């Protein structure tokens, strides 16, 4: 009985082991078949018409990016020409003024006194000149009659010359005092608006102290710094389109002048654009835009189709139903039909390029084009 029980237990254990091995082999085979099935059922990326475009030769308007601040062509600081207490400054920021309009005055008390003093000195010198002239006339008669020597006549001549010089100097002093009195009146040199009021009534101002700034918004210009290489292609008369902060519509500008010298340190070249008179423009507003410098027929794609998340710029395109990556060399940038584009080299014309809104896809990813996709 004992021997038969052992054989029964051994048989049961063997059967259990065999069943476990069979189940393991069955599970492995099922996993292998599932993996093969998943490999056969590859995932496709659907491509919409808006995600596709073709690399093609177009008439590209070559442009340069420009930016800078707007500045009034005509502006001026009204400065104090004489020192003293400032009076009558009634204009404020935003007020319109005309050329020659009185802006303020400097207290005239001191300068009126100086004018009176200088005029009195001039009258005194005139009296001395008259005495010297009469003395000379009398001495000439006495010399002719032999009552005085020729030396006395020469002294009279010298005294007259000295009196004349003293009188002229006194007259110049009086004229200078009158000019200082006139300079107490501060006038606007141009038509425009007050942009800054730098002092207040009652303050004592020094000579050349700035009182107000006047700007003429009738003529504005943009100062833009360009690289030395880019500036070579810039000529007067070329047109630029600017986007000015605060304005919904673009503003047209033209190259008015190109500085013949570079800026020390940066080696950039200042280019000045005359800006069309548009309501809402102000001095100091920041503007940026593009300057058209020429046209060229080149193979180009939209700028956003070029990806730069690799060491070399590349584009994604469709080849044999899969995504492919192609490194490209970039050329001139510009616009075509209002779209920012860039010249490329290294991609055949007519290649089906993925637009920038398609996002980054792995090379080799299968694609499925939806209806309407070129």
C-alpha positions in Angstrom: 0.0 0.0 0.0 2.8 2.4 0.8 4.6 1.8 -2.5 1.4 2.4 -4.5 0.7 5.7 -2.6 4.2 7.1 -3.5 3.6 6.4 -7.1 0.3 8.1 -7.0 1.8 11.3 -5.4 4.6 11.3 -8.0 2.1 11.0 -10.8 0.1 13.9 -9.5 3.2 16.2 -9.2 4.4 15.3 -12.7 0.9 16.1 -14.1 0.9 19.5 -12.3 4.4 20.4 -13.7 3.4 19.4 -17.2 0.3 21.6 -17.0 2.3 24.6 -15.8 4.8 24.2 -18.6 2.0 24.0 -21.1 0.3 27.2 -19.7 3.7 29.1 -19.8 4.3 28.1 -23.4 0.8 29.0 -24.4 1.1 32.5 -22.8 4.4 33.2 -24.5 3.0 32.2 -27.9 0.0 34.4 -27.3 2.2 37.4 -26.4 4.4 36.8 -29.5 1.3 36.7 -31.7 0.0 39.9 -30.1 3.3 41.7 -30.7 3.3 40.6 -34.4 -0.2 41.8 -34.8 0.7 45.2 -33.2 3.7 45.5 -35.6 1.4 44.8 -38.5 -1.1 47.4 -37.4 1.1 50.5 -37.6 -0.2 53.9 -36.4 -0.8 56.5 -39.2 -0.6 60.3 -38.8 -3.5 62.0 -40.6 -2.4 65.0 -42.6 -5.0 67.8 -43.3 -4.8 70.1 -46.3 -3.7 73.0 -44.0 -0.7 70.9 -42.9 0.8 70.5 -46.4 2.4 72.8 -48.9 4.8 72.4 -51.8 8.3 73.7 -52.2 8.1 75.9 -55.3 10.0 78.7 -57.1 8.3 82.0 -56.4 9.0 85.7 -56.9 10.3 86.5 -53.5 10.4 90.1 -52.3 13.6 90.3 -50.3 13.3 92.2 -47.0 15.3 93.3 -44.0 13.9 93.5 -40.5 14.1 97.0 -39.1 13.2 98.4 -35.7 13.6 101.6 -33.7 11.9 104.6 -32.1 10.0 107.4 -33.9 11.6 110.8 -33.6 10.4 114.2 -34.7 12.4 115.7 -37.5 11.9 119.2 -36.0 12.2 119.6 -32.2 13.8 122.2 -30.0 14.5 123.0 -26.4 13.6 126.5 -25.3 16.5 127.6 -23.0 17.1 130.5 -20.7 19.6 132.9 -22.3 20.0 134.9 -19.1 19.9 133.9 -15.4 17.1 135.0 -13.2 13.7 134.2 -11.7 11.3 132.6 -14.3 7.9 134.2 -14.7 4.8 133.8 -16.9 5.4 130.1 -17.8 1.8 129.0 -18.5 2.1 126.4 -21.2 2.0 122.7 -20.3 2.6 119.3 -21.9 0.4 118.9 -25.0 -0.3 122.6 -25.6 0.2 123.9 -29.2 2.6 126.8 -29.7 3.6 128.8 -32.8 7.0 129.9 -33.9 7.8 133.3 -32.1 5.2 132.7 -29.4 6.2 133.9 -26.0 6.7 131.0 -23.7 7.9 132.7 -20.5 9.9 135.6 -19.2 12.9 136.1 -16.8 12.5 138.9 -14.2 13.7 142.1 -15.9 14.5 144.2 -12.9 18.2 143.6 -12.8 18.6 143.9 -16.6 16.6 147.1 -16.8 19.0 148.6 -14.3 22.0 147.4 -16.3 20.6 149.0 -19.4 20.1 152.3 -17.6 23.6 152.1 -16.2 25.1 151.3 -19.6 23.2 154.1 -21.3 24.4 156.6 -18.7 28.0 155.5 -19.2 27.5 156.0 -23.0 26.2 159.5 -22.5 29.1 160.3 -20.2 31.5 159.0 -22.8 29.7 161.1 -25.5 30.2 164.2 -23.4 33.9 163.5 -23.0 34.1 163.0 -26.8 32.4 166.4 -27.4 34.9 168.1 -25.1 37.8 166.5 -26.8 36.5 167.5 -30.2 36.0 171.2 -29.1 39.5 171.2 -27.6 41.0 169.9 -30.8 39.1 172.6 -32.9 40.4 175.4 -30.6 43.9 174.1 -30.6 44.0 174.1 -34.4 43.1 177.8 -34.4 45.7 178.5 -31.8 48.4 176.6 -33.7 47.6 178.6 -36.8 48.0 181.8 -34.8 51.2 180.6 -33.2 49.9 180.7 -29.6 50.6 177.0 -28.9 53.1 174.4 -30.2 52.4 171.6 -32.6 53.0 169.1 -29.8 49.9 170.5 -27.9 47.8 169.9 -31.1 49.1 166.3 -31.3 48.0 165.7 -27.7 44.6 167.0 -28.5 44.4 164.6 -31.4 45.3 161.7 -29.1 42.8 162.7 -26.5 40.0 162.8 -29.2 40.9 159.3 -30.4 40.8 158.0 -26.9 37.5 159.7 -26.2 36.1 158.2 -29.4 37.2 154.6 -28.4 35.7 155.1 -25.0 32.4 156.2 -26.5 32.3 153.2 -28.8 33.0 150.8 -26.0 30.2 152.5 -23.9 27.8 152.2 -26.8 28.7 148.5 -27.2 28.0 148.0 -23.5 24.6 149.6 -23.8 23.8 147.4 -26.8 24.8 144.3 -24.9 22.7 145.4 -21.9 19.7 145.9 -24.3 20.3 142.4 -25.8 20.3 140.8 -22.3 17.0 142.6 -21.6 15.5 141.2 -24.8 16.8 137.7 -23.9 14.6 137.7 -20.8 11.7 136.9 -23.2 11.7 133.2 -24.1 10.0 132.4 -27.5 9.3 129.1 -29.3 11.6 128.7 -32.3 9.2 126.3 -34.2 5.5 125.4 -34.5 4.6 122.3 -32.4 3.5 120.9 -29.1 5.0 121.1 -25.7 6.4 117.7 -24.9 8.3 118.5 -21.7 8.0 121.3 -19.1 11.2 121.1 -17.1 10.9 124.1 -14.6 8.2 125.9 -12.7 7.2 129.5 -12.3 9.3 131.3 -9.6 12.3 129.1 -10.0 15.7 130.8 -10.6 17.1 129.4 -13.8 20.7 129.5 -15.0 22.0 130.4 -18.4 21.2 127.6 -20.9 18.8 125.9 -18.5 16.1 124.0 -20.4 12.7 125.3 -19.8 10.4 123.4 -22.2 10.8 121.1 -25.2 8.8 121.7 -28.4 8.2 118.9 -31.0 6.6 119.1 -34.4 4.7 115.9 -35.1 4.0 116.9 -38.7 7.2 115.2 -39.7 8.4 112.0 -38.0 11.3 109.6 -38.9 12.5 106.2 -37.7 16.1 105.7 -36.7 17.1 102.0 -37.4 20.5 100.4 -36.9 21.4 97.9 -39.6 24.4 95.6 -39.9 27.2 96.8 -42.2 26.5 94.0 -44.7 22.8 94.7 -44.8 23.3 98.4 -45.1 25.1 98.0 -48.5 21.8 97.0 -50.1 19.8 99.9 -48.7 19.2 102.9 -50.9 17.2 106.1 -50.5 13.6 105.8 -51.7 13.1 102.1 -50.8 9.8 101.4 -49.0 9.2 99.8 -45.7 6.1 98.7 -43.8 6.0 99.4 -40.1 4.0 98.1 -37.2 3.8 100.8 -34.6 2.7 100.0 -31.0 -0.8 101.1 -30.4 -1.8 101.3 -34.1 -3.9 98.6 -35.7 -2.9 99.5 -39.3 0.6 99.3 -40.7 2.4 102.6 -41.5 4.4 103.2 -44.7 7.9 104.6 -44.5 10.7 105.4 -47.0 14.5 105.5 -46.7 15.3 109.2 -46.4 19.0 109.1 -45.5 21.8 106.6 -44.8 24.5 107.6 -42.4 27.9 107.6 -44.2 29.7 106.5 -41.0 29.3 103.4 -38.7 28.5 103.6 -35.0 31.6 103.2 -32.9 31.8 99.8 -31.2 28.8 98.1 -32.8 29.9 98.9 -36.4 26.2 99.2 -37.3 24.9 101.8 -39.8 22.1 104.2 -38.9 19.3 104.4 -41.5 16.7 107.1 -41.3 13.1 106.5 -42.6 10.6 109.3 -43.3 7.3 108.1 -41.9 4.0 109.0 -43.5 1.8 111.4 -41.5 -0.6 109.1 -39.7 -3.0 110.1 -36.8 -1.9 108.7 -33.5 1.8 108.7 -34.1 3.9 110.1 -31.3 7.6 110.8 -30.7 9.3 107.9 -28.9 6.9 105.1 -30.0 8.6 101.8 -30.9 8.1 100.6 -34.4 9.3 97.5 -36.3 8.7 96.1 -39.8 10.3 95.0 -43.0 12.2 96.9 -45.7 11.9 95.7 -49.3 15.3 95.7 -50.9 14.7 93.7 -54.1 13.0 90.8 -55.9 14.4 87.4 -56.8 13.0 84.1 -58.2 14.1 81.4 -55.8 12.9 78.0 -54.4 11.3 78.9 -51.1 9.0 77.6 -48.3 7.2 79.5 -45.6 9.5 80.5 -42.8 7.6 78.6 -40.1 8.1 75.3 -42.1 11.8 75.4 -41.4 12.6 73.7 -38.1 15.6 74.5 -35.9 15.4 71.9 -33.1 18.4 70.2 -34.6 22.0 71.4 -35.1 21.2 72.1 -38.7 17.9 73.7 -40.0 15.7 71.1 -41.7 12.2 70.6 -43.2 9.8 67.8 -42.8 8.4 66.4 -46.1 6.5 63.3 -47.3 8.4 60.6 -49.2 6.8 57.2 -50.0 4.0 57.8 -47.6 6.3 58.5 -44.7 7.7 61.5 -42.9 11.3 62.4 -43.9 13.7 65.0 -42.6 15.9 66.9 -44.9 18.6 69.4 -43.9 18.5 72.6 -45.9 20.7 75.7 -46.4 18.8 78.9 -45.9 19.2 81.9 -48.3 17.4 85.2 -48.5 14.3 85.9 -46.5 11.4 87.8 -47.9 7.6 87.8 -48.6 5.4 86.3 -51.2 1.6 87.0 -51.3 1.9 88.4 -47.8 3.6 85.3 -46.4 7.0 85.3 -44.8 9.2 82.9 -46.8 12.8 81.9 -47.0 15.0 80.6 -49.8 16.1 77.0 -49.3 18.7 74.7 -50.9 18.8 70.9 -50.6 15.2 70.1 -51.3 13.7 69.2 -54.7 11.1 71.5 -56.2 7.6 70.3 -55.7 8.4 68.3 -52.6 5.4 67.9 -50.2 6.5 69.8 -47.2 4.8 69.8 -43.8 3.8 73.2 -42.6 4.9 74.5 -39.3 1.5 73.9 -37.6 1.9 70.1 -38.3 4.4 70.0 -35.4 7.5 67.8 -35.0 7.1 64.2 -36.3 9.6 61.4 -36.2 11.3 60.5 -39.4 9.7 57.3 -40.9 6.3 57.9 -39.4 3.6 56.7 -41.8 1.1 59.4 -42.9 -2.4 59.3 -44.3 -3.6 62.3 -46.4 -7.1 63.4 -45.8 -9.4 64.4 -48.6 -8.3 67.6 -50.3 -4.6 67.3 -49.4 -2.2 67.9 -52.3 
